[in-house]
Amino acid sequence: MAQQLKLFHIDMKYIRDLHKADDKVLSVSPQIGKSNRVFLGVFNVGNNRNYAIPLSHAEDKYNKLSSKADFEKIYDAKGRLVAVLRLNLMIPVEEAQLIPVDLTIHQTDSPQVKAYKNLCKNEIRYCKKIENAKRISDKVLSLYDLCANPKSKYKGKDRCVDFKKTEAVCDKYNKKHGNK
C-alpha cells in the first residue's frame, strides 16, 4: 500500500480486537458516540507495516498543549486550531480495514453533516501541504522507531500504543479474514 494521505474510518471489529490487546487504542464504538472517529493514513513505517493516526477534533484542552513527538496540531487557513493528530495512538492497518471518508457534500446532507465534512476537508488540506505532510511523516517514523525498539529509553513510550502487540493482532485479524 503506497503512502496516501486520506481520511478513513476503521473497521469496528478490527478496532475492538486491537483495543482488547491494548486499551490505549481509541474506540470507534457507536455506544459511546465514537462511530465517526476518523484516522489519517496511510503511513508506511517499514517492514510492510502501514499505520493510521487517530484525528481528534479541537477541544479547549488541546489549546494548552504544544506539538511534540507524539502529538501534532492542525490549523485552518485562518490559523485556528481545528484538530490534533495523536501519533502516540496510531494503529497498524491494512487496506481491508480502511473505509474512506466521503467528504462529498450532498444536497440531502443536514447542516451538521455539511459542517463536519467541511471541517474534515480543512483538516486533510492542512495535512496534505508538503511541509506539513513531511513533518507528520517524519514524526510517524521517528515515534515508531522510538517506541517499537525495546532498547529505546524514550520517556513518552508509556503514552504510546504497543506497536508490536497491535501488529500481531493485525496479522492475526488479516489471516482470519483472508486479507493478506
Secondary structure, DSSP 8 states (H G I E B T S, - for coil): -----EEEEE-HHHHHHHHHH-TTS----GGGT-TT-EEEEEEEEETTEEEEEEEEE--HHHHTS--BTTBEEEE-TTS-EEEEE-GGG-EEE-GGGEEE------TTS-HHHHHHHHHHHHHHHHHHSHHHHHHHHHHHHHHHHHHH-TT---GGGGGS--HHHHHHHHHHHHHHTT--
